[in-house]
């Protein structure tokens, strides 16, 4: 199954959460924070959103981005977890 984002939505795949701290302490799943760095999987075409024209040209498929911490909708397809969020929820591009 494939996902195609609509309007100004972007599909990202979050990086894996750290399993251990820098000092070697193993983290339990409850203590892990949701990672904020993700890879862009798909980008919507943009268009008119709330009466304003929105462009998604600032991000491209394959780029690493920093997303807002609790933004978007998490989904699971074919045992892979993705997040769908608006392009405005992307805070920066990692270069």
C-alpha positions in Angstrom: 0.0 0.0 0.0 1.3 3.5 -0.8 0.4 6.9 0.7 0.0 10.1 -1.3 -0.3 13.2 0.8 -2.9 15.8 -0.1 -2.7 19.6 0.0 0.2 20.9 2.2 0.7 17.5 4.0 4.1 15.8 4.2 4.7 12.1 5.2 7.8 11.5 7.3 9.5 8.5 8.9 11.0 9.2 12.3 14.5 8.2 13.2 14.9 5.4 15.7 14.9 6.6 19.3 18.2 6.2 21.2 18.5 2.8 23.0 21.2 3.9 25.4 22.5 7.2 26.8 26.0 8.5 26.0 27.2 7.1 29.4 25.9 3.6 28.5 22.6 3.5 30.5 20.0 1.4 28.7 16.7 3.2 28.3 13.3 1.5 28.7 10.7 2.2 26.1 8.7 4.4 28.5 11.7 6.7 29.1 12.5 7.2 25.4 11.5 10.5 23.9 9.9 10.7 20.5 12.7 11.6 18.0 12.3 14.9 16.2 14.6 14.2 13.2 12.9 12.4 10.4 13.2 11.6 6.7 10.7 13.0 4.2 8.9 10.1 2.4 6.4 12.0 0.4 5.3 15.6 -0.2 1.8 16.9 -1.1 1.3 19.2 -4.1 0.4 22.3 -2.0 -2.6 24.4 -3.0 -5.2 26.6 -1.2 -5.4 26.0 2.5 -7.7 28.2 4.7 -7.9 30.7 1.8 -4.2 31.1 1.4 -1.9 29.5 -1.2 0.6 27.1 0.5 3.7 25.7 -1.2 5.5 22.5 -0.2 8.6 23.4 -2.3 10.7 24.0 0.9 11.0 20.2 1.5 11.9 17.4 -0.9 11.6 13.6 -0.7 14.7 12.1 1.0 15.7 15.2 3.0 16.2 15.0 6.8 14.0 17.5 8.7 13.3 18.5 12.3 9.5 18.3 13.0 7.6 19.8 15.9 7.6 17.5 18.9 3.9 16.5 19.1 2.8 17.5 15.6 1.0 15.2 13.1 -0.8 12.0 13.0 1.0 8.7 13.5 0.0 5.8 11.3 1.3 2.2 10.7 1.2 0.7 7.2 2.9 -2.6 6.3 4.6 -2.8 9.7 6.3 0.6 9.1 5.4 3.7 11.2 4.9 7.1 9.5 3.8 10.5 10.6 1.6 12.8 8.4 1.9 16.5 9.2 1.5 19.9 7.6 4.6 21.5 6.0 4.2 24.3 8.6 5.0 21.7 11.4 8.5 21.2 9.9 10.9 23.5 11.8 14.1 23.0 9.9 16.0 21.0 7.2 19.1 19.1 8.4 22.0 19.6 6.0 
